[in-house]
Amino acid sequence: MRSGLAVVTTLVLVGALLLSPGAGAQDRPPEPGVEAGVAPGAGVPDPRPGTAFADPEVAKLQRTADEVQRELGELAGRIRETRDEVNAAADRLRRARAERAAADAAVAEQQRAVDEFSRAVFTARGRPGELRVLLTAGNPRDLLDGTSMLHHLRAEQDQRLGAALRRQRDAVAAEEAAAGAERSATERKAELERRTGDATNRADAVAAELRGPIGAADAAVVAQQRAQQERNRATADNWRAYLDRLADAGITPPPAAALRDPARLPAGLSAVPGPDGAPQPGVAQRSVTGQRLLVLPKETIAAVSAAVEALGRPFVPDRGGEGPVAYSCDGLVRSVFGGAGLPLPAPAGEQFAVSRPVPAGAARPGDLVFVGPERYGVQSVGIVLDERTMLAADARLAGVVVTDLPAGDTVLGFARPALGTRPAEPVPERAEGEPHWRCGGVQLPPRPDAPERAVGAWGGYPNGLIPAAALCPIGVGAHRLRCDAAQTFQEMSRAFAATFGRPLCVTDSYRTFPAQVDLYRRKPSLAAVPGTSNHGWGLAVDLCGGAESFGTPEHGWLVANAGAFGWTHPGWARQGGGREEPWHWEFIG
């Protein structure tokens, strides 16, 4: 039943500049693939350890890609800061020039007032001057009042003119300072443009260098999938051959209850000795043409048969993946054994807590193996097939697969569902600070800075290099998403159709890494840095048919109802969010 499995793939994260976009998304059509992605200078978007990937070679290439992206991300951050300085300096200069113009106008206005006053005093047009006041004053009081008024008017005009001149001097000084800052900013802008060119050239060079690895990665993923399919097929054939041997021997598998007491087995069956020589409960054997044939309970046979039928179905990381389209590791176990009449709890930890254990050397097909190590807690569960292999919904291989049994301290224990359940016993819990492993892969927690956004990395493949077999159709064209996202999207689309008479319109869904590179090269100011897009995780869609614009009934319906299906419009894409993209929606579960 054992067959080879090799995974050779790569993660290539390439970026150059993430330019500041303009607004006005409300009135423009959806741009396929446009997404904010990861901001310049942000951390590496895939923090999973190398062991989370399906092959050590993947982890090695992941580290190289991390270094490339970190360097480009830091450069993009510095470029953005310098661009902000240039814009701020230019804005200060514009304001200083406007103030200088206003100060010049104020001085000119006050000078006109002074000139007008002077003409009124010294021309002979009957306007009051000091001599006229002296000659026409009827009494000393009139004389004093007249000269006082003239001195007051002069002082007031002098004061206004002086204030205007001081404002002008301040404005000139501010303009000179702003001009100096603008010249300095212009010099920095020249440096910015040089670095922008360098970064762009570097990105182009890296992209060119990685064209080969990208192609090799795609080919390797296809080869790995084919090898896995062959291993799955061989296992399914072996299982069917075992069932045929039972039928040919005329053996009808007894119910689990009939095999729990090895001292009272059905006629024709004998006990199976364990590692210590004592008879094992829950299984039996029968001699057929001189060979011993293992006899499993009918419930166990039904459960394993259902699991074999699920081989090749996609993996989903969250609890509740109980099929029939896609499975999580504990969801698969709960589904097939529950369907066979041996109910189990949902989470793997609870399954381990209530399952009746068997010694490692006594494990038989249909038993469960619980996977650690202890510092990760009960992070996975599989169905034993033989002494070397198990069947599991595996995160790293992104599907229901036949894979090797774990060894060493990775094995927490074995259990036999056919023996029924027991009162819950304590089980290992994840140690503080350890990553959250689930079903063989690291499950990233929600981002504290953006809990409404899709988590991102999942499974054992890099962003944009997820095999098609690990994704599910959404019922619109050839579009595919991670399976839980695809299922809920179809539910949301049906609800949308009940209101509008048509399903949701989609322009973009899962996007491969090569497609991300191509889009980024064509629209660097709009697209995500390659390898950072939630489209590359199969967790995002771009919509059309009215949903691409703010203020439409279609967009309003999504705002009101998408959350009930696990979908959200991320904050950065909302009106006033900085990157207005009404068409972009993400799955958060």
Buried (B, 14 or more C-beta within 10 A) or exposed (E): BBBEBEBBBBBBBBBBBBBEBEEEBBEBEBBBBBBBBBBBBBEBBBEBEBBBBBBEBBBBBBEBBBEBBBBBBEBBBBBBBBBEBBEEBBEBBEEBBEBBEEBBEBBEEBEEBBEEBEEBBEEEEEEEBEEBBEEEBEEEEEBEEBBEEBEEEBEEBEEBBEEBBEBBEEBBEBBEEBBEBBEEBEEBBEEBEEBBEEBBEBBEEBBEEBEEBBEBBBEBBBBBBEBBBBBBBBBBEBBEEBBEBBEEBEBEBBEBEBBBEBEEBBEEBBBBEBEEEEBBBBBBBBEBEEEEBBBBBBBBBBBBBBBBBBBBBBBBBBBEBBBEBBBBBBBBBBBBBBBBBBEBBBBBBBBBBBBBBBEBEBBBBBBBBBBBBBBBBBBBBBBBBBEEBBBBBBBBBBBBBBBEBBEEEBBBBBBBBBBBBEEEEEBBEBEEEEBEBBBBBBBBEBEEEEEEBBBBBBBBBBBBBBBBBBBBBBBBEEBBBBBBBBBBBBEBBEBBEEEBEEBBBBBBBBBBBBBBBBBBBEBBEBBBBBBBBBBBBBBBBBBBBBBBBBEBEBBEBBBEBBEEBBBBBBBBBBEEBEBBBBBBBBBBB
